[in-house]
Amino acid sequence: MEQQMNTILLLLIFTGLVAMLLVVFFMLDRLNELHRQAGLPAGAASSAEAFGGLSGKSLWDAMIGVPLPGWDAARIASLRPRYELVLQKHLELLFEDGKLDGHEGFSMPVKCDRRVPTLRGEVESWMPHEFASGIYRSGHALATTDEDGHDAIRRQVDAIGHAIFSSTGLPPHRLSALLMPLAGQPAEEASLAAQAPAFTPAAVGGTAAGAAAGAAESGDEDEVSDATAVAALPAPFEAEVIEPLSLPAAEPVRNAESTSLSERQSTTPSS
């Protein structure tokens, strides 16, 4: 009797599992049908579907203004909000790779292209090697230097970010606020800091020149290219110095006694 009850119980469990699998298959089939009726792809969206056929270097060229057949400025401008998310994710992945390799004690070659995961699927992103290598090296330096050198790394990240955002026509903001948020900074203040100007022109000019000179002395070609990319930013405007007006020197005031004495001496005949 007990063996029969166990057999019946196992049959009920098996029947329940089969019923659950059938329900799951039915729901997946129904979901795919709804996707087809709405004109949406059943799988993850590809890079070409997300950006009208553009991906990788062609997508970067379109963002920096390289003329492409069949694309006008208005159509490209409509893609920039989505491209900004992809570009920021690409920069975050490069920076995190540099930090991870820095903690492990080695450095890896940096690639220009990257498959960036998004909510609509993976998108192939591309950027010039000097930018990708600069962000990777900044993350690597953050993991291998103490806190005294973090300010210099922030300035370097902001300089590279400014060059990238200005090249692609995206709104400028502090890239260091995204990649290197200050400890204990509230989320609202961090978001405001990200929208603030990235740096002062004079500071960037000095940092870029110092980086280029240091890289040239070290003889590292990758470092030279990274520093050259930062140094290629526009030169800062020099502040106009207002010189003070030159007033004539005041004549010494002579008192009445000295004046009368000199007059008497001049009128007295010499003996």
C-alpha positions as CSV (number, residue, x, y, z in Angstrom):
1,M,0.0,0.0,0.0
2,E,2.8,2.4,0.9
3,Q,4.6,1.6,-2.3
4,Q,1.5,2.4,-4.4
5,M,1.2,5.8,-2.6
6,N,4.8,6.6,-3.4
7,T,4.3,5.7,-7.1
8,I,1.1,7.8,-7.3
9,L,3.0,10.7,-5.7
10,L,5.9,10.5,-8.2
11,L,3.4,10.4,-11.1
12,L,1.7,13.5,-9.8
13,I,5.0,15.3,-9.5
14,F,6.1,14.2,-13.0
15,T,2.7,15.4,-14.4
16,G,3.1,18.7,-12.7
17,L,6.6,19.3,-14.1
18,V,5.4,18.4,-17.6
19,A,2.5,20.8,-17.2
20,M,4.9,23.6,-16.1
21,L,7.2,23.0,-19.1
22,L,4.2,23.2,-21.5
23,V,3.1,26.5,-19.9
24,V,6.6,27.9,-20.3
25,F,6.8,26.9,-23.9
26,F,3.4,28.4,-24.6
27,M,4.4,31.7,-23.0
28,L,7.6,31.9,-25.0
29,D,5.8,31.2,-28.2
30,R,3.2,33.8,-27.4
31,L,5.8,36.3,-26.5
32,N,7.6,35.8,-29.8
33,E,4.3,36.2,-31.6
34,L,3.7,39.5,-29.9
35,H,7.2,40.6,-30.9
36,R,6.5,39.7,-34.6
37,Q,3.2,41.6,-34.5
38,A,4.8,44.7,-33.1
39,G,7.6,44.6,-35.6
40,L,10.3,44.0,-33.0
41,P,13.2,41.5,-33.3
42,A,12.7,38.3,-31.3
43,G,16.3,38.3,-30.1
44,A,18.6,40.9,-28.8
45,A,19.0,44.0,-31.0
46,S,22.2,44.2,-32.9
47,S,24.5,47.3,-33.4
48,A,23.2,47.7,-36.9
49,E,19.5,47.7,-35.8
50,A,20.2,50.1,-32.9
51,F,22.0,52.7,-35.0
52,G,20.6,52.3,-38.5
53,G,23.3,50.0,-39.8
54,L,26.2,51.9,-38.3
55,S,28.6,50.1,-36.0
56,G,32.2,50.3,-34.9
57,K,34.4,52.8,-36.7
58,S,31.6,53.8,-39.1
59,L,29.5,54.8,-36.1
60,W,32.4,56.9,-34.7
61,D,33.0,58.6,-38.1
62,A,29.4,59.5,-38.2
63,M,29.5,61.1,-34.8
64,I,32.6,63.2,-35.5
65,G,31.1,64.6,-38.7
66,V,32.6,62.4,-41.4
67,P,30.2,62.5,-44.4
68,L,28.4,59.2,-45.0
69,P,26.2,58.4,-47.9
70,G,22.5,58.5,-47.0
71,W,23.1,60.3,-43.7
72,D,22.4,63.9,-43.0
73,A,23.2,66.0,-39.9
74,A,19.7,65.8,-38.4
75,R,19.5,62.0,-38.6
76,I,22.9,61.7,-37.0
77,A,22.0,64.1,-34.3
78,S,19.0,61.9,-33.4
79,L,21.4,59.0,-32.6
80,R,23.7,61.0,-30.3
81,P,21.6,60.5,-27.1
82,R,21.8,56.7,-27.5
83,Y,25.4,56.9,-28.6
84,E,26.4,58.8,-25.5
85,L,25.3,55.9,-23.3
86,V,27.2,53.4,-25.4
87,L,30.3,55.6,-25.3
88,Q,30.2,56.1,-21.6
89,K,29.8,52.4,-21.1
90,H,32.8,51.8,-23.3
91,L,34.9,54.2,-21.3
92,E,33.8,52.6,-18.0
93,L,34.8,49.2,-19.3
94,L,38.3,50.4,-20.4
95,F,38.9,52.2,-17.1
96,E,37.8,49.1,-15.1
97,D,40.0,46.9,-17.2
98,G,43.0,49.1,-16.4
99,K,42.2,49.1,-12.7
100,L,41.9,45.3,-12.6
101,D,45.1,44.8,-14.5
102,G,46.8,47.3,-12.2
103,H,45.8,45.3,-9.1
104,E,47.0,42.1,-10.8
105,G,50.4,43.7,-11.6
106,F,50.4,43.5,-15.4
107,S,49.3,45.5,-18.4
108,M,47.4,44.2,-21.5
109,P,47.3,45.6,-25.1
110,V,44.3,47.9,-25.6
111,K,41.9,47.4,-28.5
112,C,40.0,50.2,-30.2
113,D,36.8,48.2,-30.6
114,R,34.6,46.8,-27.9
115,R,31.3,44.9,-27.6
116,V,29.3,47.1,-25.2
117,P,26.3,45.5,-23.5
118,T,23.1,47.6,-23.4
119,L,19.4,47.0,-22.6
120,R,18.7,46.5,-26.3
121,G,21.6,44.1,-26.8
122,E,25.3,44.4,-27.6
123,V,26.6,47.3,-29.6
124,E,30.0,47.4,-31.3
125,S,31.8,50.6,-30.2
126,W,35.0,52.0,-31.5
127,M,37.3,54.9,-30.6
128,P,40.9,55.9,-31.6
129,H,43.7,54.1,-29.9
130,E,45.1,57.2,-28.2
131,F,41.8,57.7,-26.4
132,A,41.2,54.1,-25.5
133,S,44.8,53.6,-24.3
134,G,44.7,56.9,-22.3
135,I,41.6,55.8,-20.4
136,Y,43.1,52.3,-19.8
137,R,46.4,53.7,-18.5
138,S,44.5,56.1,-16.2
139,G,42.7,53.2,-14.6
140,H,46.0,51.3,-14.4
141,A,47.7,54.3,-12.8
142,L,44.8,54.7,-10.3
143,A,45.4,51.1,-9.0
144,T,49.2,51.5,-8.8
145,T,49.6,55.0,-7.3
146,D,48.7,56.4,-3.9
147,E,46.1,59.0,-3.2
148,D,48.6,61.9,-3.6
149,G,48.6,61.2,-7.4
150,H,44.9,60.8,-7.9
151,D,44.3,64.5,-8.6
152,A,46.7,64.3,-11.6
153,I,44.9,61.2,-12.9
154,R,41.6,63.1,-12.6
155,R,42.9,65.9,-14.7
156,Q,44.2,63.5,-17.3
157,V,40.8,61.7,-17.4
158,D,39.0,65.0,-17.7
159,A,41.3,66.2,-20.5
160,I,40.8,63.0,-22.5
161,G,37.0,63.0,-21.9
162,H,36.8,66.6,-23.0
163,A,38.6,65.7,-26.3
164,I,36.3,62.8,-26.9
165,F,33.0,64.6,-26.1
166,S,34.0,67.7,-28.1
167,S,35.0,65.5,-31.1
168,T,31.7,63.6,-31.1
169,G,29.5,66.6,-30.5
170,L,28.3,65.4,-27.1
171,P,27.6,67.7,-24.1
172,P,30.9,68.3,-22.1
173,H,31.0,67.1,-18.6
174,R,33.6,65.8,-16.1
175,L,34.5,62.3,-17.0
176,S,36.4,61.8,-13.7
177,A,33.1,62.3,-11.9
178,L,31.8,59.2,-13.7
179,L,35.0,57.1,-13.5
180,M,36.5,58.4,-10.2
181,P,33.7,59.6,-8.0
182,L,34.9,61.2,-4.7
183,A,34.4,59.1,-1.6
184,G,31.3,60.2,0.4
185,Q,30.0,62.5,-2.3
186,P,26.2,62.4,-2.6
187,A,24.7,61.2,-5.8
188,E,23.1,64.6,-6.5
189,E,26.4,66.4,-6.1
190,A,28.2,63.8,-8.2
191,S,25.7,64.4,-11.0
192,L,26.1,68.1,-10.8
193,A,29.8,67.8,-10.8
194,A,29.6,65.7,-13.9
195,Q,27.9,68.5,-15.7
196,A,30.4,71.2,-14.6
197,P,33.2,72.3,-16.9
198,A,35.9,69.6,-17.1
199,F,38.9,71.8,-16.3
200,T,40.4,75.2,-16.7
201,P,42.2,75.8,-20.0
202,A,45.4,76.9,-18.3
203,A,45.5,73.7,-16.2
204,V,44.9,71.5,-19.2
205,G,47.6,73.3,-21.3
206,G,50.2,72.8,-18.5
207,T,49.2,69.2,-17.9
208,A,49.2,68.3,-21.6
209,A,52.6,69.9,-22.2
210,G,54.1,68.2,-19.2
211,A,52.6,64.8,-20.2
212,A,54.0,65.2,-23.8
213,A,57.4,66.1,-22.5
214,G,57.6,63.3,-20.0
215,A,56.4,60.8,-22.6
216,A,59.1,61.9,-25.1
217,E,61.8,61.6,-22.5
218,S,60.7,58.1,-21.6
219,G,60.7,56.9,-25.2
220,D,57.4,55.0,-25.0
221,E,55.6,55.4,-28.3
222,D,52.1,54.6,-26.8
223,E,52.7,57.2,-24.1
224,V,53.8,59.8,-26.7
225,S,50.7,59.2,-28.8
226,D,48.4,59.5,-25.7
227,A,50.1,62.7,-24.5
228,T,50.1,64.1,-28.1
229,A,46.3,63.5,-28.2
230,V,45.8,65.5,-25.0
231,A,48.3,68.2,-26.1
232,A,46.3,68.7,-29.3
233,L,43.6,70.5,-27.4
234,P,43.1,74.2,-28.2
235,A,45.5,76.5,-26.5
236,P,44.1,78.5,-23.6
237,F,43.2,82.1,-23.9
238,E,45.6,84.4,-22.0
239,A,44.0,86.7,-19.5
240,E,44.3,90.4,-20.3
241,V,46.5,92.2,-17.7
242,I,45.4,95.7,-16.9
243,E,48.4,97.9,-16.0
244,P,47.9,100.6,-13.4
245,L,47.9,104.2,-14.6
246,S,51.2,106.1,-14.2
247,L,50.5,109.3,-12.3
248,P,53.1,112.2,-12.2
249,A,55.2,112.4,-9.1
250,A,54.0,115.1,-6.6
251,E,56.3,118.1,-6.2
252,P,57.6,118.7,-2.6
253,V,55.7,121.4,-0.8
254,R,57.9,124.2,0.7
255,N,56.8,126.0,3.7
256,A,56.4,129.8,3.9
257,E,59.5,130.4,6.1
258,S,61.9,128.7,3.8
259,T,60.4,130.7,0.9
260,S,60.8,134.1,2.5
261,L,64.3,133.3,3.7
262,S,65.4,132.5,0.2
263,E,63.9,135.7,-1.2
264,R,65.7,137.8,1.4
265,Q,69.1,136.2,0.6
266,S,68.5,136.9,-3.1
267,T,67.7,140.6,-2.5
268,T,70.6,141.3,-0.1
269,P,73.7,142.7,-2.0
270,S,76.9,140.8,-1.6
271,S,79.8,142.7,0.2
